[in-house]
Amino acid sequence: MKYVVCVPDGCADEPFDGLGGRTPLEVANTPVLDALAARGTVGRAGVIPDGMAPGSDVGNMSILGYDPAEFHTGRAPIEAASLGLKLPADRLAYRCNLVTVGDDATMVDFAGGHPSTEDAAAVVEDLDATLGRGKSGSDLEFHAGVEYRHILVAPADWLDAECVPPHDLTGRPSVWPTGAAAERVSALMEASREVLARHPQVDANQIWLWGQGFQPSMPDFAVQHGVTGGITTAVDLVRGLGVLTDMALPDVEGATPGYDTDYAAQRDAAVAGLAGGLDLFVIHVEATDEAGHAGDAAEKVRSLELWDSEILAGLVPALDAMGPWRLLLLPDHATPLGLRTHTPDPVPYVLVDSANDGPGGVYTESAVAESRVVPGHELMGRLLAG
């Protein structure tokens, strides 16, 4: 038996005026997904436990079958793992966004214009030389990640700060940190403006720190679930979960965290991993989430249609050629176009077994609205139970 988990990040939505009061899932032309839903089981998953922030860290941890209430310690330490950083017990990590804040303190762009990874790396190198390891007496470290997403490593006493994720502030006044460590966090964010001013190659004008925590200890995926697994993703956070759980993480040429990702290359990486002996593969694509944050309805619909034509259309026959298979598809959270940020609302899922048809249904938010909510971290067990 082979298993596939498909994660179109943030694809769930709410009725949107720009789509005639429908959601992207209701508008998109997805014949393969429609056929899978018609032969499978559809429902609603609570990927974000009550009281937890609706982030991809929590949602993807749930999807991998780990209860965030037990294992989650923060977003940044997961991303730090993807960079090969193993943090000692007295050090923590902050997510360090390159952002654009207006003269009126409005969060103009939480992604700082989506700089190239190469241009951003030069900025982070300068930050580390000026405010981190290159500064006498500093106990801070800056580490470069992908595009606008980077990591700050700091002492344990930097933990106590309430930091609002920048993507929750798009178009709104910036809300600065509060708490015992807030003064130090805010001072570093302010100091970064002088460094960013030296780098006209990026649109960002400062850093934004958030998502801090100590690195979690998570059982290996094979120990937790009794099967071997791999992940294809272009997002540090999801790679970090794979590192922490010892899953295979192939480098896929053309995979990006933006609209231009090579969907077919990510599909082929999953097929190759399964054909090479892995039992399960996760395909994670960020594009639908990026479109939700941008409020771009056309791009969100297009991204869903590319999931259908470039991933699912080739994936299903490839799985058929390997023998029996089961597939689970769901997002890690909703990213509504009208809100341009994440919500903790339950999301639709579809579970398909190649040998045994389910009751069938329609894969949209409205079609599963009356379904009982299944805790997100329990769905992996349901997938593997067949």
Long-range contacts (C-beta under 8 A, 24 or more apart in sequence): 1-279, 1-323, 1-324, 1-325, 1-326, 1-386, 2-274, 2-279, 2-280, 2-319, 2-322, 2-323, 2-324, 2-325, 2-326, 3-227, 3-279, 3-280, 3-281, 3-325, 3-326, 3-327, 3-328, 3-383, 3-384, 4-270, 4-274, 4-280, 4-281, 4-282, 4-283, 4-315, 4-319, 4-325, 4-326, 4-327, 4-328, 5-63, 5-280, 5-281, 5-282, 5-283, 5-327, 5-328, 5-329, 5-380, 5-383, 6-282, 6-283, 6-307, 6-311, 6-312, 6-327, 6-328, 6-329, 6-330, 7-60, 7-63, 7-238, 7-282, 7-283, 7-284, 7-285, 7-329, 7-330, 7-331, 7-332, 8-285, 8-287, 8-288, 8-303, 8-304, 8-307, 8-329, 8-331, 9-56, 9-235, 9-284, 9-285, 9-286, 9-287, 9-288, 9-289, 9-331, 9-332, 9-335, 10-56, 10-288, 10-289, 10-292, 10-293, 10-331, 10-332, 10-333, 10-334, 10-335, 10-342, 11-288, 11-289, 11-292, 11-300, 11-303, 11-304, 11-331, 11-335, 12-331, 12-333, 12-334, 12-335, 12-345, 12-347, 12-348, 12-365, 13-292, 13-300, 13-334, 13-335, 13-336, 13-337, 13-365, 14-334, 14-336, 14-337, 14-338, 14-339, 14-365, 16-297, 16-336, 16-337, 16-338, 17-338, 18-297, 18-337, 19-297, 19-301, 19-337, 23-364, 23-365, 23-366, 24-288, 24-297, 24-300, 24-301, 24-304, 24-337, 25-304, 25-348, 25-363, 25-364, 25-365, 26-364, 26-365, 26-366, 27-301, 28-301, 28-304, 28-305, 28-308, 29-305, 29-308, 30-304, 30-305, 30-307, 30-308, 30-312, 30-363, 31-308, 32-308, 32-309, 32-312, 32-313, 32-316, 33-307, 33-308, 33-312, 33-329, 33-350, 33-363, 34-362, 34-363, 36-312, 36-316, 36-327, 36-329, 36-350, 36-352, 36-363, 37-350, 37-360, 37-361, 37-362, 37-363, 38-360, 38-361, 38-362, 39-352, 39-357, 39-358, 39-360, 40-327, 40-350, 40-351, 40-352, 40-353, 40-357, 40-358, 40-360, 40-361, 41-350, 41-351, 41-352, 41-358, 41-359, 41-361, 42-348, 42-349, 42-350, 42-351, 42-360, 42-361, 42-362, 42-363, 42-367, 42-368, 42-371, 43-348, 43-349, 43-351, 43-368, 43-371, 43-372, 43-374, 44-346, 44-347, 44-348, 44-349, 44-368, 44-369, 44-371, 44-372, 44-373, 44-374, 45-330, 45-346, 45-347, 45-348, 45-349, 45-373, 45-374, 45-375, 45-376, 45-379, 46-346, 46-373, 46-374, 46-375, 46-376, 47-330, 47-331, 47-332, 47-333, 47-346, 47-347, 47-376, 48-333, 48-344, 48-345, 48-376, 49-375, 49-376, 50-344, 52-344, 53-165, 53-344, 54-333, 54-334, 54-342, 54-343, 54-344, 55-165, 55-211, 55-333, 55-342, 56-235, 56-237, 56-238, 56-289, 56-332, 56-333, 56-342, 57-211, 57-237, 57-241, 58-332, 58-333, 59-331, 59-332, 59-333, 59-376, 60-237, 60-238, 60-241, 60-284, 60-332, 61-241, 61-377, 62-332, 62-375, 62-376, 62-377, 62-379, 63-282, 63-330, 63-332, 63-376, 63-377, 63-379, 63-380, 64-221, 64-241, 64-245, 64-282, 64-380, 65-224, 65-225, 65-377, 65-378, 65-379, 65-380, 65-381, 66-218, 66-224, 66-245, 66-377, 67-375, 67-377, 68-377, 71-216, 71-218, 72-216, 73-213, 73-214, 73-215, 73-216, 74-211, 74-212, 74-213, 74-214, 75-210, 75-211, 75-213, 75-237, 76-151, 76-152, 76-210, 76-211, 76-212, 76-213, 77-213, 77-214, 77-215, 77-216, 77-240, 78-216, 78-237, 78-240, 78-241, 78-244, 79-145, 79-149, 79-151, 79-211, 79-236, 79-237, 79-240, 80-143, 80-151, 80-153, 80-215, 80-240, 81-215, 81-240, 81-241, 81-243, 81-244, 82-145, 82-236, 82-237, 82-239, 82-240, 82-242, 82-243, 83-143, 83-144, 83-145, 83-151, 83-236, 83-240, 84-243, 85-143, 85-151, 85-153, 86-215, 87-153, 87-214, 87-215, 89-156, 89-214, 90-155, 90-156, 91-153, 91-154, 91-155, 91-156, 91-214, 92-153, 92-154, 92-155, 92-156, 92-158, 92-159, 92-212, 92-213, 92-214, 93-151, 93-152, 93-153, 93-154, 93-212, 93-213, 93-215, 94-151, 94-152, 94-153, 94-154, 94-158, 94-163, 94-185, 94-209, 94-210, 94-211, 94-212, 95-149, 95-150, 95-151, 95-152, 95-209, 95-210, 95-211, 95-212, 96-124, 96-142, 96-149, 96-150, 96-151, 96-152, 96-207, 96-208, 96-209, 97-148, 97-149, 97-150, 97-166, 97-207, 97-208, 97-209, 97-210, 98-123, 98-148, 98-150, 98-196, 98-202, 98-204, 98-206, 98-207, 99-148, 99-166, 99-204, 99-205, 99-206, 99-207, 99-208, 100-203, 100-204, 100-205, 101-174, 101-205, 101-206, 101-208, 104-173, 105-173, 105-174, 106-171, 106-172, 106-173, 106-174, 107-166, 107-169, 107-170, 107-171, 107-172, 107-173, 107-174, 108-171, 109-170, 109-203, 109-204, 110-148, 110-165, 110-166, 110-167, 110-169, 110-170, 110-208, 110-293, 111-147, 111-148, 111-293, 112-148, 112-202, 112-203, 112-204, 112-205, 113-202, 113-203, 113-204, 114-147, 114-148, 114-258, 115-147, 115-148, 115-201, 115-202, 115-203, 115-204, 116-147, 117-144, 117-146, 117-147, 119-199, 119-201, 119-202, 120-144, 120-145, 120-146, 120-147, 120-148, 120-150, 120-202, 122-199, 122-201, 123-195, 123-196, 123-199, 123-202, 123-204, 124-150, 126-195, 126-198, 126-199, 127-192, 127-195, 127-207, 130-194, 130-195, 131-188, 131-191, 131-192, 131-195, 140-188, 145-236, 146-234, 146-235, 146-236, 146-257, 147-257, 147-258, 148-204, 149-235, 149-236, 149-237, 149-257, 150-207, 152-188, 152-207, 152-209, 154-212, 156-214, 157-181, 158-184, 158-185, 158-212, 159-212, 159-213, 159-214, 161-185, 161-209, 161-212, 163-209, 163-210, 163-211, 163-212, 164-210, 165-210, 165-211, 165-341, 166-208, 166-210, 167-293, 167-340, 167-341, 167-342, 168-341, 168-342, 170-293, 170-340, 170-341, 171-340, 177-209, 185-209, 215-244, 216-244, 218-244, 218-245, 219-245, 220-245, 220-246, 221-245, 221-246, 221-247, 222-246, 225-280, 225-380, 225-381, 225-384, 226-384, 227-279, 227-280, 227-384, 228-277, 228-278, 228-279, 228-280, 229-278, 229-279, 229-280, 229-281, 229-282, 230-270, 230-273, 230-278, 230-280, 230-281, 230-282, 231-281, 231-282, 231-284, 232-266, 232-269, 232-270, 232-273, 232-281, 232-282, 232-283, 232-284, 233-266, 233-282, 233-284, 233-285, 233-286, 234-261, 234-286, 235-284, 235-286, 238-282, 238-284, 247-282, 248-273, 248-278, 257-286, 257-290, 258-286, 258-287, 258-290, 259-287, 259-290, 259-291, 259-299, 259-302, 259-303, 261-285, 261-286, 261-287, 263-306, 263-307, 263-310, 263-311, 264-310, 264-311, 264-314, 266-311, 267-310, 267-311, 267-314, 267-315, 268-314, 270-315, 271-314, 271-315, 271-318, 271-319, 274-319, 274-322, 275-322, 280-384, 283-311, 283-315, 285-311, 288-331, 288-335, 289-331, 289-335, 291-337, 292-334, 292-335, 292-336, 292-337, 292-340, 293-335, 293-340, 293-341, 294-340, 295-337, 295-338, 295-340, 296-337, 297-337, 300-337, 319-354, 320-354, 324-353, 324-354, 324-355, 325-354, 326-351, 326-352, 326-353, 326-354, 326-383, 326-384, 326-386, 327-351, 327-352, 328-352, 328-379, 328-380, 328-382, 328-383, 329-363, 330-376, 330-379, 346-373, 349-374, 349-379, 351-379, 351-382, 351-383, 353-386, 356-386
